[in-house]
Amino acid sequence: MTRGQLTVLLLLTFGLLLTATGVVYSKYASRKHFVSLQVLRAERDAMEVEWGRLQLEQSTWATHARVEKLARKRLKMHIPTAEEVVVVKP
């Protein structure tokens, strides 16, 4: 084997080792990012469940019957009688 062939063989071996190391690192980074993605998806799903629960709670608190009950009780409001109604004409 000549000196030039040995140099080429060493360079190819070095290139092969660099490529193999790059593939291993790339696979590791890919797995790491995939795990991160799964965690973020789980957080998103939990937030969507919480959002749905909050919307349901808001709709419960804003029912017409509850608002009317609070208006009568806390604000002392009532439906006006015919004598209390004032019609404004332009």
Short mmCIF file of the C-alpha atoms (twelve columns), coordinates in Angstrom:
data_MODEL
# 
_entry.id   MODEL 
# 
loop_
_atom_site.group_PDB 
_atom_site.id 
_atom_site.type_symbol 
_atom_site.label_atom_id 
_atom_site.label_alt_id 
_atom_site.label_comp_id 
_atom_site.label_asym_id 
_atom_site.label_seq_id 
_atom_site.Cartn_x 
_atom_site.Cartn_y 
_atom_site.Cartn_z 
_atom_site.pdbx_PDB_model_num 
ATOM 1  C CA . MET A 1  0.000   0.000  0.000  1 
ATOM 2  C CA . THR A 2  1.443   3.353  -0.996 1 
ATOM 3  C CA . ARG A 3  1.600   6.433  1.128  1 
ATOM 4  C CA . GLY A 4  -1.074  8.206  -0.970 1 
ATOM 5  C CA . GLN A 5  -3.477  5.267  -0.646 1 
ATOM 6  C CA . LEU A 6  -2.893  5.198  3.121  1 
ATOM 7  C CA . THR A 7  -3.656  8.906  3.341  1 
ATOM 8  C CA . VAL A 8  -6.868  8.453  1.356  1 
ATOM 9  C CA . LEU A 9  -7.830  5.485  3.536  1 
ATOM 10 C CA . LEU A 10 -7.230  7.501  6.727  1 
ATOM 11 C CA . LEU A 11 -9.231  10.448 5.387  1 
ATOM 12 C CA . LEU A 12 -12.122 8.178  4.407  1 
ATOM 13 C CA . THR A 13 -12.018 6.476  7.830  1 
ATOM 14 C CA . PHE A 14 -12.030 9.878  9.537  1 
ATOM 15 C CA . GLY A 15 -14.935 11.003 7.322  1 
ATOM 16 C CA . LEU A 16 -16.806 7.806  8.127  1 
ATOM 17 C CA . LEU A 17 -16.362 8.371  11.870 1 
ATOM 18 C CA . LEU A 18 -17.524 11.983 11.560 1 
ATOM 19 C CA . THR A 19 -20.580 10.908 9.553  1 
ATOM 20 C CA . ALA A 20 -21.434 8.162  12.036 1 
ATOM 21 C CA . THR A 21 -21.124 10.605 14.923 1 
ATOM 22 C CA . GLY A 22 -23.366 13.046 13.061 1 
ATOM 23 C CA . VAL A 23 -26.008 10.365 12.494 1 
ATOM 24 C CA . VAL A 24 -25.980 9.367  16.175 1 
ATOM 25 C CA . TYR A 25 -26.283 13.012 17.279 1 
ATOM 26 C CA . SER A 26 -29.058 13.652 14.768 1 
ATOM 27 C CA . LYS A 27 -31.030 10.636 16.028 1 
ATOM 28 C CA . TYR A 28 -30.540 11.763 19.631 1 
ATOM 29 C CA . ALA A 29 -31.714 15.296 18.839 1 
ATOM 30 C CA . SER A 30 -34.696 13.918 16.943 1 
ATOM 31 C CA . ARG A 31 -35.780 11.802 19.911 1 
ATOM 32 C CA . LYS A 32 -35.253 14.699 22.296 1 
ATOM 33 C CA . HIS A 33 -37.425 16.989 20.176 1 
ATOM 34 C CA . PHE A 34 -40.080 14.298 19.808 1 
ATOM 35 C CA . VAL A 35 -40.316 13.917 23.598 1 
ATOM 36 C CA . SER A 36 -40.592 17.693 23.912 1 
ATOM 37 C CA . LEU A 37 -43.349 17.704 21.294 1 
ATOM 38 C CA . GLN A 38 -45.268 15.011 23.185 1 
ATOM 39 C CA . VAL A 39 -45.024 17.033 26.412 1 
ATOM 40 C CA . LEU A 40 -46.308 20.149 24.646 1 
ATOM 41 C CA . ARG A 41 -49.198 18.194 23.110 1 
ATOM 42 C CA . ALA A 42 -50.153 16.861 26.539 1 
ATOM 43 C CA . GLU A 43 -50.095 20.421 27.923 1 
ATOM 44 C CA . ARG A 44 -52.250 21.601 25.004 1 
ATOM 45 C CA . ASP A 45 -54.780 18.838 25.621 1 
ATOM 46 C CA . ALA A 46 -54.924 19.693 29.337 1 
ATOM 47 C CA . MET A 47 -55.467 23.362 28.503 1 
ATOM 48 C CA . GLU A 48 -58.251 22.494 26.062 1 
ATOM 49 C CA . VAL A 49 -59.983 20.457 28.778 1 
ATOM 50 C CA . GLU A 50 -59.594 23.357 31.219 1 
ATOM 51 C CA . TRP A 51 -60.928 25.801 28.581 1 
ATOM 52 C CA . GLY A 52 -64.009 23.642 28.054 1 
ATOM 53 C CA . ARG A 53 -64.574 23.434 31.806 1 
ATOM 54 C CA . LEU A 54 -64.263 27.220 32.138 1 
ATOM 55 C CA . GLN A 55 -66.710 27.810 29.279 1 
ATOM 56 C CA . LEU A 56 -69.207 25.486 30.938 1 
ATOM 57 C CA . GLU A 57 -68.751 27.284 34.251 1 
ATOM 58 C CA . GLN A 58 -69.204 30.676 32.592 1 
ATOM 59 C CA . SER A 59 -72.398 29.580 30.888 1 
ATOM 60 C CA . THR A 60 -73.685 28.294 34.233 1 
ATOM 61 C CA . TRP A 61 -72.966 31.593 35.981 1 
ATOM 62 C CA . ALA A 62 -74.543 33.628 33.176 1 
ATOM 63 C CA . THR A 63 -77.909 31.886 32.941 1 
ATOM 64 C CA . HIS A 64 -80.869 34.213 32.642 1 
ATOM 65 C CA . ALA A 65 -82.542 32.891 35.781 1 
ATOM 66 C CA . ARG A 66 -79.430 33.418 37.909 1 
ATOM 67 C CA . VAL A 67 -78.858 36.957 36.596 1 
ATOM 68 C CA . GLU A 68 -82.492 37.863 37.230 1 
ATOM 69 C CA . LYS A 69 -82.371 36.396 40.731 1 
ATOM 70 C CA . LEU A 70 -79.247 38.396 41.590 1 
ATOM 71 C CA . ALA A 71 -80.734 41.574 40.098 1 
ATOM 72 C CA . ARG A 72 -83.839 41.225 42.258 1 
ATOM 73 C CA . LYS A 73 -81.937 40.282 45.414 1 
ATOM 74 C CA . ARG A 74 -78.764 42.412 45.383 1 
ATOM 75 C CA . LEU A 75 -79.817 45.363 43.253 1 
ATOM 76 C CA . LYS A 76 -83.450 45.460 44.359 1 
ATOM 77 C CA . MET A 77 -84.597 45.538 40.728 1 
ATOM 78 C CA . HIS A 78 -88.092 44.667 39.569 1 
ATOM 79 C CA . ILE A 79 -90.139 44.601 36.393 1 
ATOM 80 C CA . PRO A 80 -91.594 48.106 35.946 1 
ATOM 81 C CA . THR A 81 -95.336 48.593 36.125 1 
ATOM 82 C CA . ALA A 82 -97.263 50.325 33.347 1 
ATOM 83 C CA . GLU A 83 -97.221 53.594 35.306 1 
ATOM 84 C CA . GLU A 84 -93.426 53.478 35.632 1 
ATOM 85 C CA . VAL A 85 -92.811 53.058 31.902 1 
ATOM 86 C CA . VAL A 86 -91.905 56.271 30.077 1 
ATOM 87 C CA . VAL A 87 -91.937 56.386 26.276 1 
ATOM 88 C CA . VAL A 88 -89.542 58.932 24.724 1 
ATOM 89 C CA . LYS A 89 -90.410 60.150 21.242 1 
ATOM 90 C CA . PRO A 90 -87.910 61.936 18.989 1 
# 
